[in-house]
């Protein structure tokens, strides 16, 4: 697997490019979809959506490399479902939860080549956790405000001067309250540089 990944990254790097890592003044928008774990690993399905925008604020050089600091904002939405039945009463149950997180972000970018941009992102904000449960006897649910956070590593490959594809791994978005919540661990998507 490592050889395949290294081969792909080397091939992408050797293609040449006119695009590069963000510069001061650049505006980049991202749309992504992801997977994660919601309320633990026993979830039957989890799916996340992400929209983000960032602005190039500061360029600097250190360790003989060029770096760019961007500030931005991201909005994430995720959902999971669990269902089953009680083995004693045979009562069927179903639980769903979705979250919506809002957070400002800061990212540190480094261009590994004209086409490959690596970055680390930190974000903190708030979220809304909406949960709903149903059984044979009724339906109930509630919505809670929560703390939200992002801490991840990402890589973007620029197809041309404006369009790129990206992937983030780590805590792409997370929302917690009183010991329960959700987190998105992997997101892939498309980027557009204005």
C-alpha angles and dihedrals in degrees: 000000000000091000092052092049092047091048092051093047091048092049092049091049094051094053093084122225151204093212125081145174116302118286131203107290096023118131117206127186123197133196118188147166125209151173130231147139121284118196092344137318096295093080114124095212136008129177132169136195126201136191121180142166129195137184126211105240109165137016121197141160125231134152087018090295136107118241135183128203115209129188121205151142132247136194119199133185126188137172138190136183133204127181139169145123136264109255093215104042096022088225111159119226137183130190127191130181132181130182135200118197130190121191145156112231140200121204132188112211131197123184110223090184137344089281105032122073119182121194146172120216133201122185137167130185142112137296142197118228114200116188131181131181131186136186135167089280103047155319128258138164148155143203123228133186113234146178114268130199143173127199115162149133121237143182129203127196114202111218091188138340093295110022128065142161122227145186131197125196128188125040097348089171134343137179125193138178130167095342099314134085144101142274135195113215104180133029131174127186152124131289131205123198114207 
